[in-house]
Amino acid sequence: MRTSRSTGTPRRIALPVVLGLLLAVGLSAPAQADSARSQQWHLDAMKAEEMWRDSTGEGVTVAVVDSGVDATNPDLVGRVLNGLNLEETLPGDELDDYSGHGTGMAGLISGTGKALGGNGAFGLAPGAKILPIRMPKGGGGATQAAAEKRFNESLSEAIRYAVDRDAKIINVSLGSSAGSGELNDAVAYALAEGSLVFAAAGNSGDDTNFVEYPAGTPGVVGVGAIGKDLQKTDESQFGPQVDLSAPGEEMIHACGGDTGFCESHGTSDASALASASAALIWSKYPDWTNNQVLRVLLNTASGPTSDAERNDYVGYGGVRPRIALTTPGNPGPADEYPLPDLAAAESPKTSAEPSKATGGSEKSDEPADAAPTTDDSGNTALWVGLGIGAGVVIGAAAAVMVIRARRRSAARAVPHPYQPPHGYQQQQPPPPYPTYAPPPGASGSGAPYGGPPDQGPTA
């Protein structure tokens, strides 16, 4: 199995409790300067406050196929359902996150901001429910072929389980260098039953850039990462498998472990935000089919800066659920899948073998949408899209925000298949940073925050 690279670097964050705060800050209050929400630039850029007036994702279930989800995280209390555990060699179940990554994805999707008395981190669709499915951790003495087989079997079971449990959206922020017919069938089943599958494109765009699965599986919406400049991040993989893009740089969100918050980057984060975008749309338009939700998501995307309909670096562009909620346009036929890969897969010329992803046009088309970013170099990993490379800590004793500088790391290592990248492991705080107890309850609706103007071109 080919390795893929995660370029995350641990960053510790101290977010103090505002002493003397008498009013609990929720969805209806502006973010404090020292809150996790104030660091979530992507919510400002996407105008979350406007979107939440129309939809919070309520009534939609998003399956998070990952390392498990910590349901006790203060920003996820009340959001996480019972799900499926496919990792039986480790203690716990799907509500126990063995690496913290799955909790991070769930936080980006439906975090409520209730941590630290309302100073926590929000997901893009805070009203959505999370169905956790814990995948096997893998590794050990498994051969490459055995690891690929196990991954495809487990992921196929996970997708079918999610569909049968009424998950409208299935987020897969991980992947393998090889797909399978079994996986193709599971995705086809999901589409036929009315669900959508989103997957991270992978984080080796500045290196090998081999196609990853399930992002390369016909019928799966492959998601790349863009930065604050709205261009493809350096690490985000490119190729015909990229359908949409979403923020994937300096992302602050709830995550696993006692520290509670993380900063991360990568296509994992981008896939989670694309899934959350679909949840917002489906919540407002519950009678739409999966094909219509996806078509509107594609039609309202920002588009490449070159004014082309799509390219292999950002796909059809950055997701803009705010536009989709207010001016969705014609959702089109209910029974026609809007992306061409399903029809193309039926062609006898289509190969299921992994291949090096390349741009669909000349390389000269790349700079407008694939400009390099200043992301730090990092470690090699086999879970594609595990762009989490930021361990985090929230302290409750300081009076001001403290953000430690990013540390560069050029070390690379190749772990066994499906082990989380080194930079992704949660970093626990040294004394005297305290932990905190979960607040009572959590809600997923309310009024939004203010934010800057939309930075993307109009659709």
C-alpha positions as CSV (number, residue, x, y, z in Angstrom):
1,M,0.0,0.0,0.0
2,R,1.3,3.4,-0.9
3,T,1.9,5.9,1.8
4,S,0.4,9.3,2.0
5,R,1.7,12.3,3.8
6,S,0.2,14.4,6.5
7,T,1.9,17.8,6.9
8,G,0.4,18.8,10.2
9,T,2.5,20.3,13.0
10,P,1.3,20.2,16.6
11,R,0.2,23.5,18.0
12,R,-0.9,24.0,21.6
13,I,-3.6,26.5,22.3
14,A,-4.6,28.1,25.5
15,L,-8.1,29.5,25.6
16,P,-8.8,31.1,29.0
17,V,-12.2,31.1,30.7
18,V,-13.5,34.6,30.9
19,L,-13.6,35.1,34.7
20,G,-16.8,36.8,35.9
21,L,-18.7,36.0,32.7
22,L,-22.3,35.9,33.9
23,L,-24.0,35.3,30.6
24,A,-23.3,31.9,29.0
25,V,-22.2,32.4,25.4
26,G,-24.2,30.2,23.0
27,L,-25.0,30.3,19.3
28,S,-26.9,33.5,19.7
29,A,-24.0,35.5,21.1
30,P,-20.9,37.0,19.4
31,A,-17.6,35.2,19.7
32,Q,-15.3,36.4,22.5
33,A,-11.8,37.4,21.5
34,D,-10.4,34.6,23.6
35,S,-12.8,31.9,22.5
36,A,-12.2,29.0,20.1
37,R,-14.8,30.4,17.8
38,S,-12.8,33.6,17.3
39,Q,-10.1,31.5,15.8
40,Q,-12.4,29.7,13.3
41,W,-11.7,31.9,10.3
42,H,-13.5,29.5,7.9
43,L,-16.8,30.1,9.6
44,D,-16.3,33.9,9.1
45,A,-15.3,33.5,5.5
46,M,-18.3,31.2,4.9
47,K,-20.7,33.6,6.7
48,A,-21.9,31.0,9.1
49,E,-24.1,33.6,10.9
50,E,-26.2,34.0,7.8
51,M,-26.4,30.3,7.1
52,W,-27.5,29.5,10.6
53,R,-30.5,31.8,10.2
54,D,-31.7,29.4,7.4
55,S,-30.3,26.1,8.6
56,T,-28.2,24.4,11.2
57,G,-28.4,21.0,9.7
58,E,-31.1,19.9,12.2
59,G,-32.8,16.6,11.2
60,V,-29.8,15.3,9.2
61,T,-27.5,12.5,10.3
62,V,-23.9,12.5,9.1
63,A,-22.0,9.3,9.5
64,V,-18.3,9.8,10.5
65,V,-16.4,6.8,9.3
66,D,-13.1,7.2,11.2
67,S,-11.3,6.4,14.5
68,G,-14.4,6.7,16.6
69,V,-16.0,9.8,18.2
70,D,-15.7,10.9,21.8
71,A,-19.3,11.7,22.7
72,T,-18.2,13.3,26.0
73,N,-16.4,16.1,24.3
74,P,-18.1,19.3,25.6
75,D,-18.7,20.6,22.1
76,L,-20.3,17.3,21.0
77,V,-22.5,16.4,24.0
78,G,-26.0,15.6,22.7
79,R,-24.8,15.4,19.0
80,V,-23.5,11.8,18.9
81,L,-25.6,8.7,18.3
82,N,-24.7,5.1,19.0
83,G,-23.0,3.6,15.9
84,L,-20.8,0.7,14.8
85,N,-17.5,-0.5,16.1
86,L,-15.3,-2.3,13.5
87,E,-12.2,-2.2,15.7
88,E,-12.5,-5.1,18.1
89,T,-8.8,-5.4,19.1
90,L,-8.8,-2.2,21.1
91,P,-10.8,-1.4,24.2
92,G,-14.0,0.5,23.9
93,D,-16.4,1.0,21.0
94,E,-17.4,3.6,18.5
95,L,-17.8,6.2,21.3
96,D,-14.1,5.8,22.2
97,D,-11.7,7.5,19.8
98,Y,-8.4,5.7,19.6
99,S,-6.6,8.6,17.9
100,G,-8.7,11.7,18.2
101,H,-9.2,12.2,14.5
102,G,-12.8,11.1,14.2
103,T,-13.7,13.4,17.1
104,G,-12.1,16.3,15.2
105,M,-14.1,15.6,12.1
106,A,-17.3,15.4,14.1
107,G,-16.4,18.7,15.7
108,L,-15.9,20.4,12.4
109,I,-19.3,19.1,11.3
110,S,-21.5,19.6,14.3
111,G,-19.6,21.2,17.2
112,T,-22.0,23.3,19.4
113,G,-19.5,25.7,20.9
114,K,-20.7,24.8,24.4
115,A,-17.3,24.0,25.9
116,L,-15.8,26.4,28.5
117,G,-19.1,28.0,29.2
118,G,-19.9,28.8,25.6
119,N,-16.3,29.7,24.4
120,G,-15.9,26.4,22.5
121,A,-15.6,25.5,18.8
122,F,-18.5,25.3,16.4
123,G,-19.1,23.0,13.5
124,L,-20.5,24.3,10.2
125,A,-23.8,22.3,10.8
126,P,-24.2,22.5,14.6
127,G,-27.7,21.0,14.5
128,A,-26.7,17.8,12.6
129,K,-26.4,14.5,14.4
130,I,-23.3,12.3,14.2
131,L,-23.4,8.6,13.5
132,P,-19.9,7.3,14.5
133,I,-18.4,4.2,12.8
134,R,-15.0,3.2,14.2
135,M,-12.8,1.7,11.5
136,P,-10.0,-0.8,12.3
137,K,-6.8,0.8,13.3
138,G,-4.8,-1.7,11.3
139,G,-1.0,-1.8,11.1
140,G,0.9,-4.4,13.1
141,G,2.3,-7.2,10.9
142,A,-0.3,-6.9,8.2
143,T,1.0,-7.1,4.7
144,Q,0.2,-4.4,2.2
145,A,-2.3,-6.5,0.4
146,A,-4.0,-7.7,3.6
147,A,-4.2,-4.1,4.9
148,E,-5.9,-2.9,1.6
149,K,-8.3,-5.8,1.7
150,R,-9.2,-5.2,5.4
151,F,-9.7,-1.5,4.7
152,N,-12.0,-2.0,1.7
153,E,-14.0,-4.7,3.5
154,S,-14.5,-2.6,6.6
155,L,-15.3,0.6,4.7
156,S,-17.9,-1.2,2.6
157,E,-19.5,-2.5,5.7
158,A,-19.4,0.9,7.3
159,I,-21.1,2.6,4.3
160,R,-23.9,0.0,4.1
161,Y,-24.4,0.3,7.9
162,A,-24.6,4.1,7.7
163,V,-27.2,3.9,4.8
164,D,-29.3,1.4,6.7
165,R,-29.3,3.7,9.8
166,D,-30.7,6.6,7.7
167,A,-27.4,8.6,7.5
168,K,-28.0,11.0,4.6
169,I,-24.3,11.9,4.4
170,I,-21.3,9.7,4.9
171,N,-18.0,11.4,5.6
172,V,-14.8,9.4,5.0
173,S,-11.7,11.4,5.9
174,L,-9.3,8.6,5.3
175,G,-8.3,6.3,2.5
176,S,-6.2,3.7,0.8
177,S,-4.1,3.5,-2.4
178,A,-6.4,0.7,-3.7
179,G,-10.2,0.4,-4.1
180,S,-12.2,-2.7,-4.8
181,G,-15.3,-4.0,-6.5
182,E,-16.9,-4.5,-3.1
183,L,-16.3,-0.8,-2.3
184,N,-17.7,0.3,-5.6
185,D,-20.9,-1.8,-4.9
186,A,-21.2,-0.2,-1.4
187,V,-21.0,3.3,-2.8
188,A,-23.5,2.4,-5.5
189,Y,-25.8,1.1,-2.8
190,A,-25.5,4.3,-0.9
191,L,-26.5,6.4,-3.9
192,A,-29.4,4.1,-4.8
193,E,-30.7,4.4,-1.3
194,G,-30.5,8.2,-1.4
195,S,-27.3,9.0,0.5
196,L,-24.1,10.9,-0.4
197,V,-20.5,9.9,0.3
198,F,-17.8,12.5,0.7
199,A,-14.1,11.6,1.0
200,A,-10.8,13.4,1.5
201,A,-8.7,13.6,-1.7
202,G,-5.5,13.0,0.2
203,N,-2.5,15.0,1.4
204,S,0.4,14.1,-1.0
205,G,-0.3,16.7,-3.6
206,D,3.2,18.1,-3.2
207,D,4.7,14.7,-3.5
208,T,3.5,11.4,-5.1
209,N,-0.1,12.5,-5.6
210,F,-1.4,9.0,-6.3
211,V,-5.2,8.6,-6.5
212,E,-6.7,7.6,-3.1
213,Y,-9.8,5.6,-2.4
214,P,-12.6,6.1,-1.7
215,A,-12.1,9.6,-3.1
216,G,-11.3,8.0,-6.5
217,T,-14.3,5.6,-6.3
218,P,-17.0,6.3,-8.8
219,G,-19.9,8.0,-7.1
220,V,-17.9,9.4,-4.2
221,V,-17.5,13.2,-3.9
222,G,-13.7,13.8,-3.7
223,V,-12.9,16.9,-1.7
224,G,-9.6,18.9,-1.9
225,A,-8.4,21.6,0.5
226,I,-8.1,25.4,0.0
227,G,-6.5,27.9,2.2
228,K,-7.3,31.4,3.3
229,D,-6.3,32.7,-0.1
230,L,-8.9,30.4,-1.7
231,Q,-6.3,28.5,-3.6
232,K,-5.4,24.8,-3.4
233,T,-3.2,24.1,-0.5
234,D,0.2,22.7,-1.3
235,E,-0.5,19.3,0.2
236,S,-4.0,18.8,-1.3
237,Q,-4.0,16.2,-4.0
238,F,-5.2,17.0,-7.5
239,G,-6.7,15.1,-10.4
240,P,-10.0,14.2,-12.0
241,Q,-11.2,12.7,-8.6
242,V,-11.4,16.2,-7.1
243,D,-15.0,17.4,-7.3
244,L,-15.2,20.1,-4.7
245,S,-12.9,22.0,-2.3
246,A,-13.4,23.4,1.2
247,P,-11.2,25.1,3.8
248,G,-8.3,23.0,5.1
249,E,-5.8,25.3,6.6
250,E,-5.3,26.4,10.2
251,M,-8.6,24.8,11.3
252,I,-9.6,25.1,14.9
253,H,-12.2,22.6,16.2
254,A,-13.2,20.2,19.0
255,C,-11.2,17.1,19.1
256,G,-10.5,14.0,21.2
257,G,-8.7,13.7,24.5
258,D,-8.6,15.8,27.7
259,T,-7.3,18.8,25.8
260,G,-10.6,19.3,24.0
261,F,-9.4,21.4,21.0
262,C,-7.1,21.0,18.0
263,E,-5.6,23.0,15.2
264,S,-5.2,21.0,12.0
265,H,-5.0,21.2,8.3
266,G,-5.6,18.8,5.3
267,T,-8.2,17.3,3.1
268,S,-9.7,15.5,6.1
269,D,-11.0,18.9,7.4
270,A,-12.1,19.9,3.9
271,S,-14.2,16.7,3.5
272,A,-15.9,17.3,6.8
273,L,-16.9,20.8,5.8
274,A,-18.2,19.6,2.5
275,S,-20.3,17.0,4.3
276,A,-21.5,19.7,6.7
277,S,-22.5,21.9,3.8
278,A,-24.6,19.1,2.3
279,A,-26.3,18.7,5.8
280,L,-27.2,22.4,5.9
281,I,-28.8,22.2,2.4
282,W,-30.6,18.9,3.1
283,S,-32.0,20.3,6.4
284,K,-33.6,23.2,4.6
285,Y,-34.8,21.2,1.6
286,P,-35.6,17.8,3.1
287,D,-37.7,16.8,0.1
288,W,-34.7,17.0,-2.3
289,T,-32.9,13.8,-3.3
290,N,-29.2,13.2,-2.9
291,N,-28.7,14.0,-6.6
292,Q,-30.4,17.4,-6.2
293,V,-28.5,18.3,-3.0
294,L,-25.2,17.5,-4.7
295,R,-26.2,19.3,-7.9
296,V,-27.0,22.5,-6.0
297,L,-23.7,22.2,-4.0
298,L,-21.8,21.9,-7.3
299,N,-23.8,24.7,-9.1
300,T,-23.2,27.2,-6.2
301,A,-19.5,26.4,-5.7
302,S,-17.1,29.3,-6.2
303,G,-15.5,27.9,-9.4
304,P,-11.9,27.9,-10.3
305,T,-10.3,31.4,-10.4
306,S,-9.5,30.8,-14.1
307,D,-13.3,31.0,-14.8
308,A,-13.3,27.4,-16.1
309,E,-16.2,25.3,-15.1
310,R,-13.8,23.0,-13.1
311,N,-10.2,22.0,-13.0
312,D,-8.2,19.2,-11.4
313,Y,-6.9,21.3,-8.6
314,V,-10.1,22.6,-6.9
315,G,-12.8,20.7,-8.9
316,Y,-15.9,22.8,-9.3
317,G,-14.6,25.2,-6.7
318,G,-15.1,25.9,-3.0
319,V,-18.4,24.9,-1.3
320,R,-20.7,27.9,-0.6
321,P,-23.7,26.6,1.3
322,R,-24.7,30.1,2.1
323,I,-25.5,30.7,-1.6
324,A,-27.0,27.3,-1.9
325,L,-29.4,28.0,1.0
326,T,-30.6,31.4,-0.3
327,T,-30.4,31.1,-4.1
328,P,-30.1,27.4,-4.9
329,G,-31.5,27.7,-8.4
330,N,-33.1,24.7,-10.1
331,P,-32.0,21.5,-8.3
332,G,-32.6,19.5,-11.5
333,P,-33.7,15.9,-12.0
334,A,-34.2,13.9,-8.9
335,D,-32.9,10.7,-10.3
336,E,-29.8,11.8,-12.2
337,Y,-26.4,11.7,-10.5
338,P,-24.8,15.1,-11.4
339,L,-21.1,14.0,-11.7
340,P,-19.8,12.1,-14.7
341,D,-17.7,9.5,-13.0
342,L,-20.5,6.9,-12.6
343,A,-21.1,6.9,-16.4
344,A,-17.4,6.9,-17.1
345,A,-16.9,3.9,-14.9
346,E,-19.0,1.8,-17.2
347,S,-16.6,2.5,-20.0
348,P,-14.4,-0.5,-20.9
349,K,-11.4,1.9,-21.0
350,T,-11.8,2.8,-17.4
351,S,-9.2,1.2,-15.2
352,A,-9.6,0.4,-11.5
353,E,-5.8,0.4,-10.9
354,P,-4.3,3.3,-8.9
355,S,-2.7,5.9,-11.1
356,K,-0.8,9.1,-10.7
357,A,-3.3,11.9,-10.7
358,T,-2.5,14.7,-13.1
359,G,-4.2,17.9,-14.2
360,G,-6.9,17.6,-16.9
361,S,-5.3,20.5,-18.8
362,E,-1.8,21.8,-19.3
363,K,0.3,22.5,-16.3
364,S,0.1,26.1,-17.1
365,D,-3.4,26.0,-15.7
366,E,-2.2,25.2,-12.2
367,P,-1.0,28.5,-10.7
368,A,-4.4,30.2,-10.4
369,D,-5.8,27.4,-8.3
370,A,-2.8,25.5,-7.0
371,A,-0.5,28.2,-5.6
372,P,1.8,26.9,-2.9
373,T,0.9,27.8,0.7
374,T,3.1,28.3,3.7
375,D,2.1,25.0,5.3
376,D,4.9,23.3,7.2
377,S,6.4,20.0,6.0
378,G,5.6,17.0,8.1
379,N,5.3,13.3,8.4
380,T,4.2,10.4,6.2
381,A,1.0,8.5,6.9
382,L,-1.2,5.9,5.3
383,W,-4.6,7.3,6.3
384,V,-5.2,9.7,3.6
385,G,-6.9,12.9,4.6
386,L,-5.8,12.6,8.2
387,G,-4.6,16.2,7.8
388,I,-4.8,16.5,11.5
389,G,-1.4,17.4,12.6
390,A,-2.2,19.6,15.5
391,G,-2.4,18.5,19.1
392,V,-4.1,21.0,21.2
393,V,-4.6,22.3,24.6
394,I,-7.1,24.6,26.2
395,G,-6.1,26.1,29.4
396,A,-8.6,27.8,31.7
397,A,-6.4,29.8,34.0
398,A,-4.8,32.4,31.8
399,A,-6.4,35.8,31.1
400,V,-5.4,36.2,27.5
401,M,-5.1,34.0,24.4
402,V,-1.8,32.3,24.0
403,I,-1.0,30.6,20.8
404,R,2.4,29.0,20.5
405,A,4.4,29.3,17.3
406,R,4.2,26.5,14.8
407,R,7.2,24.2,14.9
408,R,8.6,23.0,11.6
409,S,9.4,19.4,11.2
410,A,11.0,17.7,8.2
411,A,11.0,14.2,9.6
412,R,9.3,11.6,7.6
413,A,8.4,8.0,8.5
414,V,6.4,5.3,6.9
415,P,4.1,3.6,9.5
416,H,2.2,0.4,9.0
417,P,-1.1,0.7,7.1
418,Y,-3.8,2.7,8.6
419,Q,-1.9,4.0,11.6
420,P,-2.5,7.6,12.3
421,P,0.3,10.0,11.3
422,H,2.8,10.9,14.0
423,G,1.8,14.6,13.9
424,Y,-1.8,13.7,14.4
425,Q,-1.5,12.1,17.8
426,Q,-3.1,14.2,20.5
427,Q,-0.6,16.1,22.6
428,Q,-1.5,16.2,26.3
429,P,-0.8,19.5,28.2
430,P,1.9,19.6,30.7
431,P,1.1,21.1,34.1
432,P,-0.3,23.6,35.0
433,Y,-2.8,23.5,32.1
434,P,-6.1,22.2,33.6
435,T,-8.8,20.2,31.9
436,Y,-12.4,21.0,32.2
437,A,-15.7,19.2,32.9
438,P,-18.3,18.9,30.2
439,P,-21.1,21.5,30.5
440,P,-24.6,20.2,31.1
441,G,-26.4,19.5,27.8
442,A,-25.8,21.0,24.3
443,S,-28.1,22.5,21.7
444,G,-27.7,22.7,18.0
445,S,-29.7,25.7,17.0
446,G,-29.7,29.5,17.4
447,A,-28.8,32.8,15.9
448,P,-25.5,33.2,14.1
449,Y,-22.4,35.3,14.4
450,G,-21.2,38.2,12.3
451,G,-18.4,37.8,9.7
452,P,-16.5,39.4,6.9
453,P,-17.8,39.6,3.3
454,D,-17.7,36.5,1.2
455,Q,-14.2,36.2,-0.3
456,G,-15.1,34.0,-3.2
457,P,-16.5,34.9,-6.7
458,T,-20.2,34.7,-7.2
459,A,-21.6,31.5,-8.8
